[in-house]
Each structure stands twice: as C-alpha cells, then as structure tokens.
C-alpha cells in the first residue's frame, strides 16, 4: 500500500460536486451525465 503512489510524483485530485437536485436525475440519464462530465474535464484541462 505504501508503494502504490510514489512520493516523488505530485498528484492532484479534482472533485466534482453537484447540487443535490441534479444528482438523482443524472444517476439515471447517461446522456446528460456524459455531457456534464465532458464539461468538467474540459474545464479542468483548460
């Protein structure tokens, strides 16, 4: 466990938090969830 992520490599973690009213609908709508994920990854990459 101690050697899975080497200490020499910086690691950044991004967390996407959505408003509660959106969580349930997106859990069952893959098309819209995919669009939200694309927006998130594009924003992080920029």
N, CA, C and O atoms as a Tripos MOL2 file, in Angstrom:
@<TRIPOS>MOLECULE
protein
  184   183    46     0     0
PROTEIN
NO_CHARGES

@<TRIPOS>ATOM
      1 N           0.8140   -1.1920    0.0000 N.3       1 UNK1
      2 CA          0.0000    0.0000    0.0000 C.3       1 UNK1
      3 C           0.8610    1.2600    0.0000 C.2       1 UNK1
      4 O           0.4990    2.2530   -0.6320 O.2       1 UNK1
      5 N           1.9800    1.2330    0.6920 N.am      2 UNK2
      6 CA          2.8340    2.4150    0.7870 C.3       2 UNK2
      7 C           3.5650    2.7200   -0.5110 C.2       2 UNK2
      8 O           4.0610    3.8330   -0.6890 O.2       2 UNK2
      9 N           3.6410    1.7590   -1.4180 N.am      3 UNK3
     10 CA          4.4330    1.9570   -2.6310 C.3       3 UNK3
     11 C           3.5790    2.0580   -3.8960 C.2       3 UNK3
     12 O           4.1220    2.0730   -5.0000 O.2       3 UNK3
     13 N           2.2770    2.1270   -3.7560 N.am      4 UNK4
     14 CA          1.4020    2.2210   -4.9330 C.3       4 UNK4
     15 C           1.5520    3.5810   -5.5940 C.2       4 UNK4
     16 O           1.6540    3.6550   -6.8190 O.2       4 UNK4
     17 N           1.5670    4.6520   -4.8210 N.am      5 UNK5
     18 CA          1.7370    6.0030   -5.3340 C.3       5 UNK5
     19 C           3.0570    6.5630   -4.8040 C.2       5 UNK5
     20 O           3.1510    6.9210   -3.6300 O.2       5 UNK5
     21 N           4.0710    6.6390   -5.6580 N.am      6 UNK6
     22 CA          5.3810    7.1250   -5.2060 C.3       6 UNK6
     23 C           5.3020    8.5630   -4.6850 C.2       6 UNK6
     24 O           4.5430    9.3770   -5.2110 O.2       6 UNK6
     25 N           6.0740    8.8650   -3.6700 N.am      7 UNK7
     26 CA          6.0730   10.2040   -3.0730 C.3       7 UNK7
     27 C           6.6750   11.2550   -4.0010 C.2       7 UNK7
     28 O           6.3610   12.4360   -3.8540 O.2       7 UNK7
     29 N           7.5230   10.8730   -4.9450 N.am      8 UNK8
     30 CA          8.2000   11.8260   -5.8130 C.3       8 UNK8
     31 C           7.2870   12.4270   -6.8770 C.2       8 UNK8
     32 O           7.6300   13.4460   -7.4760 O.2       8 UNK8
     33 N           6.1640   11.8310   -7.1140 N.am      9 UNK9
     34 CA          5.2690   12.2940   -8.1670 C.3       9 UNK9
     35 C           4.1350   13.1060   -7.5460 C.2       9 UNK9
     36 O           3.3740   12.5930   -6.7250 O.2       9 UNK9
     37 N           4.0250   14.4000   -7.9480 N.am     10 UNK10
     38 CA          2.9170   15.1880   -7.4120 C.3      10 UNK10
     39 C           1.5850   14.7060   -7.9950 C.2      10 UNK10
     40 O           1.4820   14.4330   -9.1910 O.2      10 UNK10
     41 N           0.5940   14.6080   -7.1550 N.am     11 UNK11
     42 CA         -0.7120   14.1100   -7.5750 C.3      11 UNK11
     43 C          -1.7590   15.1480   -7.1930 C.2      11 UNK11
     44 O          -1.7840   15.6480   -6.0680 O.2      11 UNK11
     45 N          -2.6180   15.4570   -8.1520 N.am     12 UNK12
     46 CA         -3.7050   16.4000   -7.8950 C.3      12 UNK12
     47 C          -5.0290   15.6710   -8.0330 C.2      12 UNK12
     48 O          -5.2270   14.8940   -8.9660 O.2      12 UNK12
     49 N          -5.9180   15.9220   -7.1150 N.am     13 UNK13
     50 CA         -7.2320   15.2820   -7.1290 C.3      13 UNK13
     51 C          -8.2930   16.3520   -7.3640 C.2      13 UNK13
     52 O          -8.3010   17.3900   -6.7010 O.2      13 UNK13
     53 N          -9.1850   16.0890   -8.3130 N.am     14 UNK14
     54 CA        -10.2880   17.0020   -8.6080 C.3      14 UNK14
     55 C         -11.5910   16.3210   -8.2070 C.2      14 UNK14
     56 O         -11.7830   15.1290   -8.4450 O.2      14 UNK14
     57 N         -12.4680   17.0830   -7.6060 N.am     15 UNK15
     58 CA        -13.7530   16.5430   -7.1650 C.3      15 UNK15
     59 C         -14.8610   17.3860   -7.7820 C.2      15 UNK15
     60 O         -14.8480   18.6130   -7.6940 O.2      15 UNK15
     61 N         -15.8060   16.7190   -8.3990 N.am     16 UNK16
     62 CA        -16.9700   17.4040   -8.9600 C.3      16 UNK16
     63 C         -18.1310   17.2320   -7.9960 C.2      16 UNK16
     64 O         -18.5540   16.1120   -7.7090 O.2      16 UNK16
     65 N         -18.6390   18.3420   -7.5030 N.am     17 UNK17
     66 CA        -19.7810   18.3170   -6.6060 C.3      17 UNK17
     67 C         -20.9580   18.9720   -7.3100 C.2      17 UNK17
     68 O         -20.8540   20.0890   -7.8160 O.2      17 UNK17
     69 N         -22.0590   18.2740   -7.3340 N.am     18 UNK18
     70 CA        -23.2630   18.7850   -7.9940 C.3      18 UNK18
     71 C         -24.3200   19.1170   -6.9550 C.2      18 UNK18
     72 O         -24.3440   18.5230   -5.8770 O.2      18 UNK18
     73 N         -25.1970   20.0640   -7.2750 N.am     19 UNK19
     74 CA        -26.3210   20.3260   -6.3720 C.3      19 UNK19
     75 C         -27.1640   19.0630   -6.2070 C.2      19 UNK19
     76 O         -27.3480   18.2990   -7.1540 O.2      19 UNK19
     77 N         -27.6640   18.8600   -5.0100 N.am     20 UNK20
     78 CA        -28.4130   17.6390   -4.7050 C.3      20 UNK20
     79 C         -29.5550   17.3650   -5.6900 C.2      20 UNK20
     80 O         -29.7460   16.2120   -6.0770 O.2      20 UNK20
     81 N         -30.3250   18.3840   -6.1110 N.am     21 UNK21
     82 CA        -31.4210   18.0950   -7.0470 C.3      21 UNK21
     83 C         -30.9530   17.5250   -8.3960 C.2      21 UNK21
     84 O         -31.7540   16.9300   -9.1160 O.2      21 UNK21
     85 N         -29.6870   17.6960   -8.7430 N.am     22 UNK22
     86 CA        -29.1830   17.1570  -10.0120 C.3      22 UNK22
     87 C         -28.6250   15.7370   -9.8810 C.2      22 UNK22
     88 O         -28.5390   15.0170  -10.8760 O.2      22 UNK22
     89 N         -28.2530   15.3380   -8.6970 N.am     23 UNK23
     90 CA        -27.6070   14.0290   -8.5150 C.3      23 UNK23
     91 C         -28.5030   12.8710   -8.9420 C.2      23 UNK23
     92 O         -28.0690   11.9950   -9.6900 O.2      23 UNK23
     93 N         -29.7230   12.8620   -8.4830 N.am     24 UNK24
     94 CA        -30.6220   11.7510   -8.7910 C.3      24 UNK24
     95 C         -30.9540   11.6700  -10.2840 C.2      24 UNK24
     96 O         -30.8490   10.5890  -10.8630 O.2      24 UNK24
     97 N         -31.3530   12.7800  -10.9290 N.am     25 UNK25
     98 CA        -31.6470   12.6840  -12.3660 C.3      25 UNK25
     99 C         -30.4310   12.2580  -13.1970 C.2      25 UNK25
    100 O         -30.5660   11.4770  -14.1400 O.2      25 UNK25
    101 N         -29.2540   12.7660  -12.8520 N.am     26 UNK26
    102 CA        -28.0600   12.4050  -13.6250 C.3      26 UNK26
    103 C         -27.6590   10.9480  -13.4050 C.2      26 UNK26
    104 O         -27.0230   10.3440  -14.2680 O.2      26 UNK26
    105 N         -28.0190   10.3920  -12.2760 N.am     27 UNK27
    106 CA        -27.6890    8.9930  -11.9980 C.3      27 UNK27
    107 C         -28.3930    8.0470  -12.9640 C.2      27 UNK27
    108 O         -27.9360    6.9250  -13.1800 O.2      27 UNK27
    109 N         -29.4970    8.4920  -13.5430 N.am     28 UNK28
    110 CA        -30.2790    7.6350  -14.4310 C.3      28 UNK28
    111 C         -30.3120    8.1280  -15.8710 C.2      28 UNK28
    112 O         -31.0400    7.5770  -16.6960 O.2      28 UNK28
    113 N         -29.5360    9.1550  -16.1820 N.am     29 UNK29
    114 CA        -29.5290    9.7200  -17.5350 C.3      29 UNK29
    115 C         -28.0890    9.7930  -18.0330 C.2      29 UNK29
    116 O         -27.3940   10.7860  -17.8150 O.2      29 UNK29
    117 N         -27.6560    8.7410  -18.6960 N.am     30 UNK30
    118 CA        -26.2600    8.6420  -19.1320 C.3      30 UNK30
    119 C         -25.8880    9.7360  -20.1300 C.2      30 UNK30
    120 O         -24.7550   10.2170  -20.1220 O.2      30 UNK30
    121 N         -26.8080   10.1270  -20.9700 N.am     31 UNK31
    122 CA        -26.5150   11.1580  -21.9710 C.3      31 UNK31
    123 C         -26.1640   12.4820  -21.2990 C.2      31 UNK31
    124 O         -25.1560   13.1070  -21.6300 O.2      31 UNK31
    125 N         -26.9950   12.9020  -20.3600 N.am     32 UNK32
    126 CA        -26.7350   14.1660  -19.6730 C.3      32 UNK32
    127 C         -25.5230   14.0680  -18.7400 C.2      32 UNK32
    128 O         -24.7500   15.0190  -18.6250 O.2      32 UNK32
    129 N         -25.3600   12.9430  -18.0880 N.am     33 UNK33
    130 CA        -24.1980   12.7490  -17.2280 C.3      33 UNK33
    131 C         -22.9100   12.8250  -18.0360 C.2      33 UNK33
    132 O         -21.9230   13.4050  -17.5840 O.2      33 UNK33
    133 N         -22.9190   12.2450  -19.2200 N.am     34 UNK34
    134 CA        -21.7530   12.3010  -20.1020 C.3      34 UNK34
    135 C         -21.4320   13.7410  -20.4860 C.2      34 UNK34
    136 O         -20.2650   14.1300  -20.5330 O.2      34 UNK34
    137 N         -22.4660   14.5300  -20.7600 N.am     35 UNK35
    138 CA        -22.2630   15.9410  -21.1200 C.3      35 UNK35
    139 C         -21.6730   16.7180  -19.9350 C.2      35 UNK35
    140 O         -20.7540   17.5170  -20.1160 O.2      35 UNK35
    141 N         -22.1900   16.4890  -18.7410 N.am     36 UNK36
    142 CA        -21.6710   17.1600  -17.5460 C.3      36 UNK36
    143 C         -20.2140   16.7610  -17.3130 C.2      36 UNK36
    144 O         -19.3860   17.6090  -16.9790 O.2      36 UNK36
    145 N         -19.9000   15.4920  -17.4830 N.am     37 UNK37
    146 CA        -18.5260   15.0240  -17.3040 C.3      37 UNK37
    147 C         -17.5880   15.6460  -18.3350 C.2      37 UNK37
    148 O         -16.4550   16.0000  -18.0100 O.2      37 UNK37
    149 N         -18.0520   15.7800  -19.5670 N.am     38 UNK38
    150 CA        -17.2430   16.4240  -20.6130 C.3      38 UNK38
    151 C         -16.9550   17.8800  -20.2630 C.2      38 UNK38
    152 O         -15.8270   18.3470  -20.4230 O.2      38 UNK38
    153 N         -17.9620   18.5900  -19.7910 N.am     39 UNK39
    154 CA        -17.7550   19.9790  -19.3790 C.3      39 UNK39
    155 C         -16.7430   20.0690  -18.2420 C.2      39 UNK39
    156 O         -15.8810   20.9480  -18.2320 O.2      39 UNK39
    157 N         -16.8570   19.1590  -17.2940 N.am     40 UNK40
    158 CA        -15.9340   19.1410  -16.1580 C.3      40 UNK40
    159 C         -14.4980   18.8820  -16.5950 C.2      40 UNK40
    160 O         -13.5840   19.6030  -16.1930 O.2      40 UNK40
    161 N         -14.2960   17.8500  -17.4220 N.am     41 UNK41
    162 CA        -12.9270   17.5280  -17.8500 C.3      41 UNK41
    163 C         -12.3410   18.6040  -18.7430 C.2      41 UNK41
    164 O         -11.1400   18.8670  -18.6740 O.2      41 UNK41
    165 N         -13.1550   19.2350  -19.5820 N.am     42 UNK42
    166 CA        -12.6710   20.3350  -20.4090 C.3      42 UNK42
    167 C         -12.2550   21.5260  -19.5520 C.2      42 UNK42
    168 O         -11.2470   22.1770  -19.8280 O.2      42 UNK42
    169 N         -13.0270   21.8000  -18.5230 N.am     43 UNK43
    170 CA        -12.7130   22.9170  -17.6320 C.3      43 UNK43
    171 C         -11.4330   22.6420  -16.8530 C.2      43 UNK43
    172 O         -10.5990   23.5360  -16.7080 O.2      43 UNK43
    173 N         -11.2640   21.4500  -16.3600 N.am     44 UNK44
    174 CA        -10.0460   21.1070  -15.6140 C.3      44 UNK44
    175 C          -8.8270   21.1400  -16.5420 C.2      44 UNK44
    176 O          -7.7570   21.6050  -16.1480 O.2      44 UNK44
    177 N          -8.9880   20.6520  -17.7550 N.am     45 UNK45
    178 CA         -7.8660   20.6270  -18.7100 C.3      45 UNK45
    179 C          -7.4560   22.0250  -19.1460 C.2      45 UNK45
    180 O          -6.2990   22.2560  -19.4970 O.2      45 UNK45
    181 N          -8.4030   22.9590  -19.1250 N.am     46 UNK46
    182 CA         -8.0950   24.3350  -19.5350 C.3      46 UNK46
    183 C          -7.3280   25.0050  -18.4300 C.2      46 UNK46
    184 O          -6.9610   26.1730  -18.5530 O.2      46 UNK46
@<TRIPOS>BOND
     1     1     2 1
     2     2     3 1
     3     3     4 2
     4     3     5 am
     5     5     6 1
     6     6     7 1
     7     7     8 2
     8     7     9 am
     9     9    10 1
    10    10    11 1
    11    11    12 2
    12    11    13 am
    13    13    14 1
    14    14    15 1
    15    15    16 2
    16    15    17 am
    17    17    18 1
    18    18    19 1
    19    19    20 2
    20    19    21 am
    21    21    22 1
    22    22    23 1
    23    23    24 2
    24    23    25 am
    25    25    26 1
    26    26    27 1
    27    27    28 2
    28    27    29 am
    29    29    30 1
    30    30    31 1
    31    31    32 2
    32    31    33 am
    33    33    34 1
    34    34    35 1
    35    35    36 2
    36    35    37 am
    37    37    38 1
    38    38    39 1
    39    39    40 2
    40    39    41 am
    41    41    42 1
    42    42    43 1
    43    43    44 2
    44    43    45 am
    45    45    46 1
    46    46    47 1
    47    47    48 2
    48    47    49 am
    49    49    50 1
    50    50    51 1
    51    51    52 2
    52    51    53 am
    53    53    54 1
    54    54    55 1
    55    55    56 2
    56    55    57 am
    57    57    58 1
    58    58    59 1
    59    59    60 2
    60    59    61 am
    61    61    62 1
    62    62    63 1
    63    63    64 2
    64    63    65 am
    65    65    66 1
    66    66    67 1
    67    67    68 2
    68    67    69 am
    69    69    70 1
    70    70    71 1
    71    71    72 2
    72    71    73 am
    73    73    74 1
    74    74    75 1
    75    75    76 2
    76    75    77 am
    77    77    78 1
    78    78    79 1
    79    79    80 2
    80    79    81 am
    81    81    82 1
    82    82    83 1
    83    83    84 2
    84    83    85 am
    85    85    86 1
    86    86    87 1
    87    87    88 2
    88    87    89 am
    89    89    90 1
    90    90    91 1
    91    91    92 2
    92    91    93 am
    93    93    94 1
    94    94    95 1
    95    95    96 2
    96    95    97 am
    97    97    98 1
    98    98    99 1
    99    99   100 2
   100    99   101 am
   101   101   102 1
   102   102   103 1
   103   103   104 2
   104   103   105 am
   105   105   106 1
   106   106   107 1
   107   107   108 2
   108   107   109 am
   109   109   110 1
   110   110   111 1
   111   111   112 2
   112   111   113 am
   113   113   114 1
   114   114   115 1
   115   115   116 2
   116   115   117 am
   117   117   118 1
   118   118   119 1
   119   119   120 2
   120   119   121 am
   121   121   122 1
   122   122   123 1
   123   123   124 2
   124   123   125 am
   125   125   126 1
   126   126   127 1
   127   127   128 2
   128   127   129 am
   129   129   130 1
   130   130   131 1
   131   131   132 2
   132   131   133 am
   133   133   134 1
   134   134   135 1
   135   135   136 2
   136   135   137 am
   137   137   138 1
   138   138   139 1
   139   139   140 2
   140   139   141 am
   141   141   142 1
   142   142   143 1
   143   143   144 2
   144   143   145 am
   145   145   146 1
   146   146   147 1
   147   147   148 2
   148   147   149 am
   149   149   150 1
   150   150   151 1
   151   151   152 2
   152   151   153 am
   153   153   154 1
   154   154   155 1
   155   155   156 2
   156   155   157 am
   157   157   158 1
   158   158   159 1
   159   159   160 2
   160   159   161 am
   161   161   162 1
   162   162   163 1
   163   163   164 2
   164   163   165 am
   165   165   166 1
   166   166   167 1
   167   167   168 2
   168   167   169 am
   169   169   170 1
   170   170   171 1
   171   171   172 2
   172   171   173 am
   173   173   174 1
   174   174   175 1
   175   175   176 2
   176   175   177 am
   177   177   178 1
   178   178   179 1
   179   179   180 2
   180   179   181 am
   181   181   182 1
   182   182   183 1
   183   183   184 2
@<TRIPOS>SUBSTRUCTURE
     1 UNK1         2 RESIDUE 1 A UNK
     2 UNK2         6 RESIDUE 1 A UNK
     3 UNK3        10 RESIDUE 1 A UNK
     4 UNK4        14 RESIDUE 1 A UNK
     5 UNK5        18 RESIDUE 1 A UNK
     6 UNK6        22 RESIDUE 1 A UNK
     7 UNK7        26 RESIDUE 1 A UNK
     8 UNK8        30 RESIDUE 1 A UNK
     9 UNK9        34 RESIDUE 1 A UNK
    10 UNK10       38 RESIDUE 1 A UNK
    11 UNK11       42 RESIDUE 1 A UNK
    12 UNK12       46 RESIDUE 1 A UNK
    13 UNK13       50 RESIDUE 1 A UNK
    14 UNK14       54 RESIDUE 1 A UNK
    15 UNK15       58 RESIDUE 1 A UNK
    16 UNK16       62 RESIDUE 1 A UNK
    17 UNK17       66 RESIDUE 1 A UNK
    18 UNK18       70 RESIDUE 1 A UNK
    19 UNK19       74 RESIDUE 1 A UNK
    20 UNK20       78 RESIDUE 1 A UNK
    21 UNK21       82 RESIDUE 1 A UNK
    22 UNK22       86 RESIDUE 1 A UNK
    23 UNK23       90 RESIDUE 1 A UNK
    24 UNK24       94 RESIDUE 1 A UNK
    25 UNK25       98 RESIDUE 1 A UNK
    26 UNK26      102 RESIDUE 1 A UNK
    27 UNK27      106 RESIDUE 1 A UNK
    28 UNK28      110 RESIDUE 1 A UNK
    29 UNK29      114 RESIDUE 1 A UNK
    30 UNK30      118 RESIDUE 1 A UNK
    31 UNK31      122 RESIDUE 1 A UNK
    32 UNK32      126 RESIDUE 1 A UNK
    33 UNK33      130 RESIDUE 1 A UNK
    34 UNK34      134 RESIDUE 1 A UNK
    35 UNK35      138 RESIDUE 1 A UNK
    36 UNK36      142 RESIDUE 1 A UNK
    37 UNK37      146 RESIDUE 1 A UNK
    38 UNK38      150 RESIDUE 1 A UNK
    39 UNK39      154 RESIDUE 1 A UNK
    40 UNK40      158 RESIDUE 1 A UNK
    41 UNK41      162 RESIDUE 1 A UNK
    42 UNK42      166 RESIDUE 1 A UNK
    43 UNK43      170 RESIDUE 1 A UNK
    44 UNK44      174 RESIDUE 1 A UNK
    45 UNK45      178 RESIDUE 1 A UNK
    46 UNK46      182 RESIDUE 1 A UNK
